[in-house]
């Protein structure tokens, strides 16, 4: 029987791991317990997807992760491994996805695709910033919310925070809000996309890739539709991520003009604004564009990317603390719903203008 004091879970054909064993493993290899848990949830999700193909392994993984993480697996020693699975494995998945895309594919998006991303990002930033101030959030939190929703969720928030001297508590609150909002949109937008745009792959991809906050949510949302939508949705998402450097710079200048520096805030050394996995994606995309790769190589990359992706999404679910979000109060809920509603409506209008 599973309970909070004696956690057991089934792994690959008959091996049971209990709490005592996991604690011993934690002392030697801290990342292992949470990583094994995420892999196990991913494996179970893929198994369930055989019977629930309309949902798919990616969506089942994050939903199952949310349930298990909020009911059974709250132990602190799991956090190191689930955090690794959430961040690194998803990044590897994005890099490998570059082997399935060519620059000819990117060209199919056309000028309208670039313009669409520019408009939806600008609109999201302006709306989220000003509605945040109207709801009583300070400038730092409003900027974090703007960047997190417009660019790439937690990664954008982490990159922006040092530039605007945001406090750790502010960063944590907005990350929680953006992740929960993204999860809600991830589960609803695929159905809206199918209902509004039918067989128009580019339009459905623009809705998913142009609005969902994190890479993981884009992957999960697009996977709920089909592989073609996943491929193009990731292209829209990559363009948003490539704009992160500009967003960090602009927000930093706003922070200077607004005198947002706080003596109590520890200034963190800035990281490179363009994530390494975007560079890796582009390199693999270039390689795939110039060289005809063996089918077994591409198929292996797809298989490995799928496992990385599903494991990362399981970890995202395991780490989503619903109680913590509820404790933030109705003001956060109103903020999230307002921004999500604006993003969705604006995206649909722009898609009908550019891709219909």
PyMOL commands that set and color helices and strands:
alter all, ss='L'
color gray80, all
select helices_A, chain A and resi 19-28+32-51+57-71+76-100+103-107+110-134+139-164+168-197+201-211+215-223+227-242+244-257+276-290+295-319+322-327+330-354
alter helices_A, ss='H'
color red, helices_A
select strands_A, chain A and resi 9-11+15-17
alter strands_A, ss='S'
color yellow, strands_A
deselect
rebuild
show_as cartoon
